[in-house]
Amino acid sequence: MTAHRTAGPVVPPEVAAEVALEQAHVDKVYSELAKAGRRVELVEAEGLARGRTDRTGVARDEEITGLFERDALMFSAGKRRASLEQQYEGLVFGRLDLDHDKRGREVRYIGRIGVRDDDYEPLVIDWRAPAASAFYQATPVEPMDVLRRRVLRCRDAVVLGVEDDLMVAEAPDDMVVVGDGALMAALTRTRGAQMRDIVATIQRHQDEAIRASSRGVTEITGGPGTGKTVVALHRAAYLLYSDRRRYESGGILVVGPSSAYTAYIERVLPSLGEDTVTLRSLGDVVDGTTGARLDEPEAARVKGSLTIRRVLSRAARDLPPEAPQQLRTMVAGHPVRLDRQLLQQIRRRVLRHHQHNLAHDAVVEALGEAAWVQVRPHVASMEKPEFLDRFEDHLEVEAFVQDWWRPIDPREVLLWLAEPARVRRYTQDLLSDADADALQQSMAEALRTGEWSAADIALVDDVSARLGLVQDKPREERGFYQIEELDNLSDYGVTEVEVAGSRSQAADVTYERNPADARERLLLARISKAEEYAHVLVDEAQDLSPMQWRMVGRRGRYASWTVVGDAAQSSWPVEAEALEARNEAFGSKQRQRFHMSTNYRNAREIFDYAAEVIRREVPDADIPDAVRETGVHPVVTSVAPDSIADAAQEATKLLLDEVQGAVAVVAPARWRDRLGHVADLAPGRVMVIDPMSTKGLEYDATVVVDPTEITRESPGGIRVLYVALTRAAHRMTVLEVPS
Ligand SMILES: Nc1ncnc2c1ncn2[C@@H]1O[C@H](COP(=O)(O)OP(=O)(O)OP(=O)(O)O)[C@@H](O)[C@H]1O
């Protein structure tokens, strides 16, 4: 390791001179950006901003390019610079020294945004621009005119150090080469609570996937820690750069396994200057409702599999509880009697051509027709149109339709599945008794806890697509509804009131509620229309159930896709069915594939242990090469069940001394209650977490508790244990509990 990397007097003078040289350039960049910021204010003050919204927008951009590069403008220079400076590592992170055959030497600086000086000379090139590609693509075998690639390590605007990679066998005499290479430096450092961007050290094979064609479906596969997630996120930033108009207006959706995952990655894109991307966990894809709970494996399997669609189809066509069974009334002096059987026929007929929540008019029409058939033999004096008018205007008919065909929230249909009798009816010939019970119990659990599970959300989406959105009520009806609600405010736990006059149905919330009732919590807020995106990025794609593929697919029908996964880490047990649903989501879009084979996360000693475990049961697992050795092997200890809390506490203490960053105690449900207190050892640094929630995450060190139980409790069995064993970057302790 190089001496200059440690603070203090040990920096050799030639390194200090290089740092000072780079500092001078960085200073120039910041002062130019400050000027650019002032110019933006001027330009806006002069009213040029008008051009933004009309068709002269392009010309306006060109005009401003004369002042400073467009990218800097996109960043609203001053404002964005301030936020970049505050939160992230340096704006300028790289330098290329090139030697072209004909043109001689050239120096290019690479950064998060492009900046030019007064003479329009580039001071920094955006990392995504073609002129920056050699920074990532050059290798000693194919140097692309690069002599030296340098990574600048900065904090705010201060250059702390440099790391060089030489692309030629020997450096020219006038060129100083510093450090062991930036990649190793980046990999050995402490992991924070959140993923960092890798913009300074993207490797060539990663760069190829990042800059690949935006069309169709890009599949990125590779074993644990191979950078799939981070590459996919940089690809999202690249797509925004290369076709901002399309992707910013159409939107990019990033879907990951859990909210812990979205919290973990949420800073990567902003650190690259992009904050227009929508991040969602699988339990959060449907607007208006969230599911975070994890189901028991049997229930998760039933809910994820496509057979559930037929169950939902039966449920969604059924009568809501308490719906009237017949219509009896007098219209124009004639008795109308529509009994249960006839009403069911009408229901079936209407639903053949209409979604329930959009069928109100069709229902009234069909009821009117049926009534007309009944009364026609007895009326000589009335024509059909007149009868239908009177039927439709009849108050009793109106009241009947309101009850018999009331708007149905898709979540209500799921809650009907908590009733054993209904579940039996809907699942007959489709599910085994055990599966039907698992389904019924999981919905009863939702009603008990007031929380949806992650798997439920895909079902909400499916039923929502069947029923159509609940329509707004006409204005005059809303007032009535609102008053009724406001009368009982305290009963509902209302904390704040803002009467907005646009309240409709049980959603579109104009006041905040904190309902004590579990059912009410489950139905809070309105389900809105599935939004379509221009690009959909799915991480941990191997975990999506068929129903989840359908849910995500609805949001990407016209999109291009980036799909990231590793089959060996799968927690979804029925691979073939998921593949079918995934293919359906992609349709006939063309595909390109990239494979990552270097594990950048785990020290080799840790990964060897994990690889051995997965190979025993999944011989064809995609095993990457771990590039970093620490000489420290995982500690594997056998612990009696009674001593598990002490052992976990002790192991965590030792690891806290050995690493600087986060330590995770990964424990199956069976032990978690006993281990909660371990997090108190170092709040913020230690967390106790279930194996499924570690997907996509990493820590400096982990304590993996009871591997056998992790395998037993997880729907993906050994594959989920493999996930747990590949989360530690530097140290791992495994506590085995003999059965
Ligand atoms: N070129 C790189 N430079 C520096 N760090 C890198 C590079 N590529 C990957 N990494 C680091 O390697 C770690 C693993 O990356 P990432 O989480 O994207 O892998 P993954 O393939 O998605 O893993 P998993 O499938 O196990 O969730 C991260 O800390 C990431 O920052």
The ligand as an SDF file (V2000), in Angstrom:
LIG
                    3D

 31 33  0  0  0  0  0  0  0  0999 V2000
  -15.5340   -1.9880  -10.4160 N   0  0  0  0  0  0  0  0  0  0  0  0
  -15.7310   -1.9590   -9.1180 C   0  0  0  0  0  0  0  0  0  0  0  0
  -15.0470   -1.1170   -8.3330 N   0  0  0  0  0  0  0  0  0  0  0  0
  -15.2300   -1.0750   -6.9830 C   0  0  0  0  0  0  0  0  0  0  0  0
  -16.1180   -1.8350   -6.3400 N   0  0  0  0  0  0  0  0  0  0  0  0
  -16.8480   -2.6860   -7.0890 C   0  0  0  0  0  0  0  0  0  0  0  0
  -16.6920   -2.7970   -8.4950 C   0  0  0  0  0  0  0  0  0  0  0  0
  -17.5730   -3.7180   -8.9450 N   0  0  0  0  0  0  0  0  0  0  0  0
  -18.2300   -4.1630   -7.8700 C   0  0  0  0  0  0  0  0  0  0  0  0
  -17.8020   -3.5470   -6.7630 N   0  0  0  0  0  0  0  0  0  0  0  0
  -18.2730   -3.7340   -5.3910 C   0  0  0  0  0  0  0  0  0  0  0  0
  -18.5400   -5.1010   -5.1760 O   0  0  0  0  0  0  0  0  0  0  0  0
  -19.6170   -5.2380   -4.2540 C   0  0  0  0  0  0  0  0  0  0  0  0
  -20.6530   -6.1730   -4.8200 C   0  0  0  0  0  0  0  0  0  0  0  0
  -21.3760   -5.5280   -5.8500 O   0  0  0  0  0  0  0  0  0  0  0  0
  -22.9200   -5.7980   -6.0820 P   0  0  0  0  0  0  0  0  0  0  0  0
  -23.6610   -5.7290   -4.8150 O   0  0  0  0  0  0  0  0  0  0  0  0
  -23.3470   -4.9590   -7.2130 O   0  0  0  0  0  0  0  0  0  0  0  0
  -22.8420   -7.3300   -6.5390 O   0  0  0  0  0  0  0  0  0  0  0  0
  -24.0100   -8.2980   -6.9660 P   0  0  0  0  0  0  0  0  0  0  0  0
  -23.4790   -9.0920   -8.1000 O   0  0  0  0  0  0  0  0  0  0  0  0
  -25.2590   -7.5490   -7.2060 O   0  0  0  0  0  0  0  0  0  0  0  0
  -24.1170   -9.1820   -5.6750 O   0  0  0  0  0  0  0  0  0  0  0  0
  -25.2670  -10.1780   -5.1330 P   0  0  0  0  0  0  0  0  0  0  0  0
  -25.7790  -10.9620   -6.3000 O   0  0  0  0  0  0  0  0  0  0  0  0
  -24.5080  -11.0320   -4.1710 O   0  0  0  0  0  0  0  0  0  0  0  0
  -26.2730   -9.3260   -4.4630 O   0  0  0  0  0  0  0  0  0  0  0  0
  -20.1220   -3.8390   -3.9800 C   0  0  0  0  0  0  0  0  0  0  0  0
  -19.5350   -3.3530   -2.8110 O   0  0  0  0  0  0  0  0  0  0  0  0
  -19.6050   -3.0600   -5.1610 C   0  0  0  0  0  0  0  0  0  0  0  0
  -19.4590   -1.7060   -4.8830 O   0  0  0  0  0  0  0  0  0  0  0  0
  1  2  1  0
  2  3  1  0
  2  7  2  0
  3  4  2  0
  4  5  1  0
  5  6  2  0
  6  7  1  0
  6 10  1  0
  7  8  1  0
  8  9  2  0
  9 10  1  0
 10 11  1  0
 11 12  1  0
 11 30  1  0
 12 13  1  0
 13 14  1  0
 13 28  1  0
 14 15  1  0
 15 16  1  0
 16 17  2  0
 16 18  1  0
 16 19  1  0
 19 20  1  0
 20 21  2  0
 20 22  1  0
 20 23  1  0
 23 24  1  0
 24 25  2  0
 24 26  1  0
 24 27  1  0
 28 29  1  0
 28 30  1  0
 30 31  1  0
M  END
$$$$
